[in-house]
Amino acid sequence: MSRTRSKRSKRKVPLDAEDEDSSSRVKSSKVLRIEEAPIFEPTWEEFQDMPCFLHREDVKEAGMRCGIIKIVCPPTWQPVDNSAVQRLTSVPVVTQTFEQKCDGCYYFYRDEPEEINLGVWGRRVAENDEVIDEEWRDICKGKTKSAFSDKTEKYWSTLLSQRAQYAADVSGSLMRKELEHWNLGSGNLHCLTQNLGREERNIPGVTSPYLYFGAFGTTFGYHTEDADLYSINYLVEGSPKEWTAVPAAYGEKLENVVKKLFQYGPDKCPAFMREKSHVIRPDVLLKEGVPVYRASQGKHQIIVTFPYAYHGGFNSGDNVAEARNVALSDWIPYGLAARSCTCGKCTYPNPMPKTLVEKIARKTDHPEYYKYKEFGKKFADGAPYPHPNQKS
């Protein structure tokens, strides 16, 4: 029987520390307390069927309540093709730079991706790390060793000095072709996109995975997935990836809070968060009444984000991850309500067309599809289909 630590998630823990000795920490302007996301440790038998596991009552309840769960994978599941790792020679890299917009709120910019040799990328990462480490040592003068080792406080304290080198959204898979279970690289992954036509299945990140090569400070801003799908992220190797997430029920509230904090006008694109560039300290969101959950993802662990659950985070050091979006039946109401870019300027416009979401809903004969069609007839002026179960 699987072990779950979801009940422990009610215990609030400091985000800005790795121990309980508050006197030994670098002091931030706010004392931040945040809840841990649920952790599941399934047996091999429970783990094998991905949709069945994610639809299990306790797993689904935890994911919808928190927006995110962590899975400690069974040791018998060994997905990585080591020869695929060795064949990698170059990656497209962007440099991330950050600008503070208000207290605890940042926006980051990316230059154009540059295809570079992995060795060159490694040297750039080392150069950036040297600058950041020197600044962090100055900040930590007179503090204890535990304060110096606090990666989260280091991230927030040095963010404006970052020139983070991130190789993100790299098409490809490091999983073994013959892998039967949870094979993110397989065209036959057990989900609703499995039976789409050949042309419809060519949606990178949705019908095939992306790879991510992180370094300290490389950041993914708050966003939902394409068409507000599930996402599955597996950490292949390296340092932990630090996540925060907002439950789907508070998605619209988060959007309104971000508009207020960043002083956006009423004409802002409805899909503006698809820019994936808004970085906000969790304590700022908590003060605005937006619940936030955290997860620290280590090697051989999976993070699952649930439909319309905003999430963001950063890499605490060098690492490699593989991720893919997944369509399951309970996603359909969220997919039908997903907002698409209307301004043409979003960094990451939604690549999964609404017509494809409608087709999947129709083929599965989902009852939400018929409500959606009736809504379209009633509100022919193009009013957006409402997100499910939103809280003010």
C-alpha positions as a printed NumPy array, in Angstrom:
array([[  0.   ,   0.   ,   0.   ],
       [  1.325,   3.455,  -0.874],
       [  2.543,   5.891,   1.689],
       [  1.354,   9.457,   1.59 ],
       [  2.547,  12.44 ,   3.54 ],
       [ -0.397,  14.589,   2.488],
       [ -1.687,  14.9  ,   6.054],
       [  1.625,  16.4  ,   7.1  ],
       [  1.167,  19.176,   4.586],
       [ -0.982,  21.017,   7.106],
       [  2.162,  21.755,   9.088],
       [  3.427,  25.175,   8.081],
       [  7.145,  25.466,   7.494],
       [  9.449,  28.402,   6.777],
       [ 10.123,  28.899,   3.071],
       [ 13.175,  30.998,   3.789],
       [ 15.017,  28.423,   5.872],
       [ 16.09 ,  24.825,   5.995],
       [ 16.111,  24.532,   9.778],
       [ 14.053,  25.782,  12.708],
       [ 16.684,  28.083,  14.203],
       [ 15.27 ,  31.436,  13.191],
       [ 18.072,  33.293,  14.952],
       [ 20.603,  31.742,  12.578],
       [ 18.867,  32.771,   9.361],
       [ 19.476,  35.709,   7.116],
       [ 16.57 ,  37.988,   8.024],
       [ 14.197,  38.941,   5.244],
       [ 11.798,  41.855,   5.499],
       [  8.894,  39.432,   5.884],
       [  8.637,  36.198,   7.867],
       [  7.252,  33.803,   5.31 ],
       [  5.306,  30.696,   6.207],
       [  3.884,  28.422,   3.594],
       [  2.324,  24.966,   3.451],
       [  4.073,  21.947,   1.982],
       [  2.427,  20.226,  -0.978],
       [  1.305,  16.612,  -0.452],
       [  3.865,  13.883,  -1.067],
       [  2.933,  10.41 ,  -2.323],
       [  5.09 ,   7.284,  -2.265],
       [  3.198,   4.733,  -4.378],
       [  4.11 ,   1.094,  -4.611],
       [  5.19 ,  -0.216,  -7.986],
       [  1.723,  -1.731,  -8.537],
       [ -0.033,   1.572,  -7.753],
       [  2.391,   3.62 ,  -9.844],
       [  2.128,   1.676, -13.112],
       [ -1.221,   3.055, -14.35 ],
       [ -0.739,   6.824, -14.635],
       [ -4.389,   7.91 , -15.196],
       [ -5.649,   5.499, -12.542],
       [ -3.162,   6.806,  -9.985],
       [ -3.863,  10.486, -10.719],
       [ -7.613,   9.853, -10.538],
       [ -7.352,   8.019,  -7.225],
       [ -9.605,   9.804,  -4.755],
       [ -6.917,  10.903,  -2.288],
       [ -4.498,  11.954,  -5.037],
       [ -7.108,  13.934,  -6.954],
       [ -8.383,  15.622,  -3.785],
       [ -4.876,  16.655,  -2.77 ],
       [ -4.036,  17.936,  -6.251],
       [ -7.181,  20.021,  -6.609],
       [ -6.814,  21.375,  -3.07 ],
       [ -3.164,  22.375,  -3.475],
       [ -2.64 ,  22.577,  -7.236],
       [  0.496,  20.452,  -6.999],
       [  1.691,  17.102,  -5.64 ],
       [  5.058,  15.383,  -5.397],
       [  5.57 ,  11.707,  -6.204],
       [  8.548,   9.765,  -4.899],
       [  8.959,   7.26 ,  -7.723],
       [  9.393,   3.542,  -6.94 ],
       [ 13.058,   2.541,  -7.17 ],
       [ 12.171,  -0.217,  -9.649],
       [ 11.074,   2.43 , -12.216],
       [ 14.266,   3.362, -14.061],
       [ 13.226,   5.516, -17.049],
       [ 16.451,   7.138, -18.254],
       [ 18.306,   6.128, -21.412],
       [ 21.907,   6.923, -20.474],
       [ 23.027,   6.784, -24.093],
       [ 20.557,   9.589, -24.929],
       [ 22.149,  11.744, -22.239],
       [ 25.612,  11.124, -23.686],
       [ 24.45 ,  12.065, -27.204],
       [ 23.519,  15.599, -26.137],
       [ 26.086,  18.096, -27.373],
       [ 24.345,  21.485, -27.551],
       [ 21.232,  23.239, -26.233],
       [ 19.343,  26.505, -26.952],
       [ 20.087,  28.853, -24.038],
       [ 18.431,  32.112, -22.995],
       [ 19.794,  34.641, -20.517],
       [ 17.278,  35.748, -17.888],
       [ 17.538,  39.205, -16.313],
       [ 15.186,  40.533, -13.651],
       [ 13.535,  43.85 , -12.887],
       [ 11.764,  44.674,  -9.623],
       [  8.286,  46.137, -10.153],
       [  7.242,  46.518,  -6.507],
       [  8.05 ,  44.996,  -3.121],
       [  8.408,  41.237,  -3.672],
       [  7.334,  41.421,  -7.334],
       [  9.665,  40.951, -10.301],
       [  9.436,  40.624, -14.052],
       [ 12.122,  38.859, -16.023],
       [ 13.285,  39.243, -19.593],
       [ 14.852,  36.741, -21.984],
       [ 17.172,  37.347, -24.871],
       [ 16.846,  35.32 , -28.07 ],
       [ 17.767,  31.63 , -27.661],
       [ 21.343,  30.83 , -28.66 ],
       [ 22.365,  27.298, -29.601],
       [ 25.597,  26.635, -27.748],
       [ 27.828,  23.716, -26.851],
       [ 27.154,  22.2  , -23.438],
       [ 30.7  ,  23.005, -22.402],
       [ 30.221,  26.681, -23.256],
       [ 26.931,  26.69 , -21.369],
       [ 28.66 ,  25.163, -18.351],
       [ 31.337,  27.889, -18.364],
       [ 28.689,  30.638, -18.559],
       [ 26.841,  29.059, -15.64 ],
       [ 30.067,  28.92 , -13.622],
       [ 30.791,  32.599, -14.337],
       [ 27.314,  33.639, -13.231],
       [ 27.537,  31.432, -10.135],
       [ 30.812,  33.097,  -9.16 ],
       [ 29.219,  36.574,  -9.249],
       [ 26.163,  35.433,  -7.292],
       [ 28.218,  33.512,  -4.717],
       [ 30.397,  36.548,  -4.04 ],
       [ 27.33 ,  38.725,  -3.454],
       [ 25.782,  36.085,  -1.219],
       [ 28.961,  35.78 ,   0.869],
       [ 28.85 ,  39.539,   1.444],
       [ 25.2  ,  39.337,   2.511],
       [ 25.95 ,  36.444,   4.856],
       [ 28.948,  37.957,   6.638],
       [ 28.646,  37.225,  10.337],
       [ 25.874,  34.678,   9.786],
       [ 25.952,  30.958,  10.483],
       [ 26.721,  28.141,   8.067],
       [ 23.045,  27.138,   7.928],
       [ 22.126,  30.661,   6.795],
       [ 24.734,  30.548,   4.039],
       [ 23.378,  27.213,   2.757],
       [ 19.787,  28.492,   2.468],
       [ 19.206,  28.358,  -1.296],
       [ 15.761,  29.983,  -1.21 ],
       [ 16.872,  33.097,   0.638],
       [ 19.962,  33.217,  -1.563],
       [ 17.692,  33.198,  -4.618],
       [ 15.533,  36.102,  -3.452],
       [ 18.478,  38.12 ,  -2.112],
       [ 20.518,  37.937,  -5.333],
       [ 17.736,  37.919,  -7.922],
       [ 18.45 ,  41.364,  -9.365],
       [ 22.097,  40.424,  -9.987],
       [ 21.225,  37.294, -11.942],
       [ 22.122,  36.646, -15.541],
       [ 20.748,  33.144, -15.343],
       [ 21.574,  30.771, -18.224],
       [ 18.533,  28.55 , -18.843],
       [ 18.122,  25.913, -21.537],
       [ 14.345,  25.465, -21.416],
       [ 11.711,  23.994, -23.732],
       [ 14.262,  21.822, -25.53 ],
       [ 12.404,  19.275, -27.679],
       [ 13.496,  15.73 , -26.902],
       [ 13.34 ,  12.907, -24.392],
       [ 15.859,  11.092, -22.23 ],
       [ 13.499,   8.2  , -21.485],
       [ 14.049,   4.69 , -22.776],
       [ 11.978,   3.953, -25.892],
       [ 10.873,   0.589, -24.526],
       [  9.743,   2.096, -21.189],
       [  6.187,   0.939, -20.585],
       [  4.951,   3.16 , -17.748],
       [  4.944,   6.985, -17.488],
       [  7.005,   7.238, -20.672],
       [  6.832,  10.963, -21.4  ],
       [  8.658,  10.445, -24.684],
       [  6.149,   7.957, -26.055],
       [  3.49 ,   8.863, -28.613],
       [  1.3  ,   6.275, -26.899],
       [  1.311,   7.822, -23.434],
       [ -2.012,   6.819, -21.892],
       [ -4.055,  10.053, -22.048],
       [ -6.708,  11.748, -24.211],
       [ -4.242,  12.997, -26.856],
       [ -3.237,   9.407, -27.626],
       [ -5.902,   8.945, -30.325],
       [ -5.472,  12.244, -32.17 ],
       [ -4.534,  12.302, -35.841],
       [ -0.921,  12.481, -36.957],
       [ -0.928,  16.251, -37.63 ],
       [ -2.872,  17.011, -34.447],
       [ -0.332,  15.103, -32.373],
       [  2.519,  17.4  , -33.392],
       [  2.295,  19.805, -30.444],
       [  5.658,  20.039, -28.632],
       [  5.25 ,  19.948, -24.871],
       [  1.751,  18.485, -25.192],
       [  2.108,  15.4  , -27.368],
       [  5.873,  15.175, -26.908],
       [  8.131,  16.239, -24.023],
       [ 10.513,  19.106, -23.385],
       [ 13.867,  18.957, -21.621],
       [ 15.088,  21.593, -19.142],
       [ 18.722,  22.219, -18.223],
       [ 18.758,  24.379, -15.105],
       [ 21.37 ,  26.236, -13.086],
       [ 21.106,  28.183,  -9.85 ],
       [ 18.613,  31.019, -10.222],
       [ 17.088,  29.921, -13.518],
       [ 13.425,  30.728, -13.114],
       [  9.997,  29.756, -14.397],
       [  7.441,  32.492, -13.707],
       [  3.877,  31.853, -12.617],
       [  1.845,  30.239, -15.398],
       [ -0.63 ,  27.516, -16.225],
       [  0.011,  24.909, -18.875],
       [ -1.078,  24.95 , -22.509],
       [ -4.906,  24.791, -22.48 ],
       [ -4.592,  24.579, -18.669],
       [ -3.569,  20.907, -18.907],
       [ -1.975,  18.703, -16.276],
       [  1.819,  18.732, -16.319],
       [  4.236,  15.984, -15.316],
       [  7.832,  16.964, -14.538],
       [ 10.501,  14.343, -13.799],
       [ 13.866,  15.398, -12.346],
       [ 16.432,  13.257, -14.132],
       [ 19.451,  14.36 , -12.125],
       [ 21.016,  17.247, -10.26 ],
       [ 20.028,  19.799,  -7.64 ],
       [ 16.441,  20.241,  -6.438],
       [ 13.877,  22.23 ,  -8.359],
       [ 11.89 ,  24.504,  -6.002],
       [  8.186,  24.934,  -6.794],
       [  5.292,  27.057,  -5.559],
       [  1.698,  26.609,  -6.738],
       [ -1.758,  28.123,  -6.362],
       [ -4.874,  25.886,  -6.405],
       [ -7.097,  26.085,  -9.486],
       [ -9.989,  27.509,  -7.46 ],
       [ -7.902,  30.66 ,  -6.875],
       [ -6.664,  31.041, -10.46 ],
       [ -8.766,  34.075, -11.336],
       [ -8.001,  35.679,  -7.987],
       [ -4.272,  35.3  ,  -8.648],
       [ -4.668,  36.914, -12.072],
       [ -6.473,  39.882, -10.52 ],
       [ -3.839,  40.222,  -7.79 ],
       [ -1.044,  40.219, -10.39 ],
       [ -2.881,  42.886, -12.42 ],
       [ -3.117,  45.031,  -9.3  ],
       [  0.473,  44.527,  -8.165],
       [  1.941,  45.161, -11.629],
       [ -0.539,  47.989, -12.313],
       [ -1.95 ,  46.534, -15.499],
       [ -4.939,  48.195, -17.116],
       [ -8.313,  46.6  , -17.998],
       [ -7.217,  46.024, -21.603],
       [ -4.42 ,  43.637, -20.636],
       [ -4.428,  40.435, -22.71 ],
       [ -6.552,  37.753, -20.964],
       [ -3.66 ,  35.295, -21.315],
       [ -0.957,  37.692, -20.052],
       [  0.316,  35.148, -17.513],
       [  1.414,  32.968, -20.438],
       [  4.413,  35.271, -20.628],
       [  5.804,  33.097, -17.797],
       [  7.711,  36.143, -16.566],
       [  5.932,  37.204, -13.359],
       [  7.885,  36.293, -10.221],
       [  6.257,  36.999,  -6.85 ],
       [  7.392,  36.163,  -3.352],
       [  4.817,  33.787,  -1.853],
       [  4.352,  35.968,   1.233],
       [  3.035,  38.744,  -1.027],
       [  0.39 ,  36.4  ,  -2.408],
       [ -0.499,  35.087,   1.033],
       [ -1.151,  38.646,   2.232],
       [ -3.494,  39.1  ,  -0.739],
       [ -5.495,  36.048,   0.323],
       [ -4.066,  33.705,  -2.316],
       [ -3.077,  30.294,  -0.872],
       [  0.354,  29.033,  -1.917],
       [  1.925,  25.581,  -1.568],
       [  5.565,  24.637,  -1.985],
       [  7.433,  21.521,  -3.093],
       [ 11.132,  20.745,  -3.317],
       [ 11.707,  18.205,  -6.098],
       [ 14.735,  15.951,  -5.884],
       [ 16.24 ,  13.402,  -8.248],
       [ 13.886,  10.571,  -9.296],
       [ 10.843,  12.521,  -8.135],
       [  7.858,  13.699, -10.152],
       [  5.945,  16.937,  -9.728],
       [  2.377,  16.955, -11.05 ],
       [  0.575,  20.263, -11.491],
       [ -3.194,  20.058, -11.87 ],
       [ -5.452,  21.8  , -14.423],
       [ -5.486,  25.611, -14.16 ],
       [ -3.112,  25.533, -11.18 ],
       [ -0.666,  28.428, -11.477],
       [  2.884,  27.448, -10.6  ],
       [  6.378,  28.87 , -10.715],
       [  9.762,  28.4  ,  -9.155],
       [ 13.507,  28.172,  -9.637],
       [ 16.374,  25.72 ,  -9.857],
       [ 18.631,  25.529,  -6.804],
       [ 21.621,  24.364,  -8.861],
       [ 22.564,  22.45 , -12.005],
       [ 19.924,  19.903, -12.993],
       [ 18.129,  18.183, -15.873],
       [ 14.375,  17.611, -16.044],
       [ 11.883,  16.236, -18.545],
       [  8.271,  17.411, -18.692],
       [  5.095,  16.985, -20.673],
       [  1.472,  18.097, -20.515],
       [ -1.217,  15.45 , -20.083],
       [ -4.926,  15.488, -20.927],
       [ -7.209,  13.492, -18.618],
       [-11.006,  13.525, -18.503],
       [-11.323,  15.844, -15.493],
       [ -9.222,  18.447, -17.342],
       [-11.894,  19.016, -20.012],
       [-13.951,  21.684, -18.118],
       [-10.722,  23.642, -17.56 ],
       [ -9.572,  23.197, -21.139],
       [-12.846,  24.557, -22.494],
       [-12.455,  27.623, -20.237],
       [ -8.741,  28.192, -20.981],
       [ -7.919,  31.725, -22.161],
       [ -5.836,  32.205, -25.294],
       [ -3.576,  35.094, -26.237],
       [ -5.384,  37.885, -28.105],
       [ -2.566,  40.432, -28.324],
       [ -0.039,  38.367, -30.262],
       [  2.688,  39.539, -27.901],
       [  2.673,  36.831, -25.238],
       [  6.051,  35.132, -24.988],
       [  4.383,  31.733, -24.901],
       [  0.988,  31.919, -26.684],
       [ -1.213,  28.883, -26.234],
       [ -0.109,  26.402, -28.949],
       [ -3.052,  24.03 , -28.407],
       [ -5.993,  25.451, -30.378],
       [ -9.417,  25.614, -28.739],
       [-10.828,  23.644, -31.682],
       [ -8.652,  20.708, -30.632],
       [ -9.848,  20.967, -27.025],
       [-13.433,  20.954, -28.324],
       [-12.706,  17.906, -30.472],
       [-11.301,  15.963, -27.516],
       [-14.325,  16.932, -25.377],
       [-16.729,  15.899, -28.139],
       [-14.984,  12.569, -28.81 ],
       [-15.098,  11.659, -25.113],
       [-18.783,  12.706, -24.974],
       [-18.001,  14.785, -21.888],
       [-21.129,  16.464, -20.429],
       [-19.207,  19.735, -20.057],
       [-18.954,  19.953, -23.833],
       [-22.718,  20.357, -24.2  ],
       [-22.824,  23.026, -21.494],
       [-20.025,  24.798, -23.342],
       [-21.932,  24.747, -26.642],
       [-25.103,  26.056, -24.989],
       [-23.084,  28.836, -23.356],
       [-21.717,  29.804, -26.766],
       [-25.229,  30.1  , -28.184],
       [-26.437,  32.14 , -25.213],
       [-23.459,  34.493, -25.185],
       [-22.759,  34.942, -28.87 ],
       [-20.779,  38.108, -28.105],
       [-17.758,  35.956, -27.241],
       [-17.986,  36.088, -23.434],
       [-15.366,  33.74 , -21.933],
       [-16.572,  30.363, -20.713],
       [-16.267,  30.426, -16.886],
       [-13.527,  28.568, -15.063],
       [-14.91 ,  25.888, -12.702],
       [-15.346,  26.48 ,  -8.968],
       [-13.665,  29.875,  -8.618],
       [-13.31 ,  31.523,  -5.209],
       [-13.237,  35.266,  -4.718]])
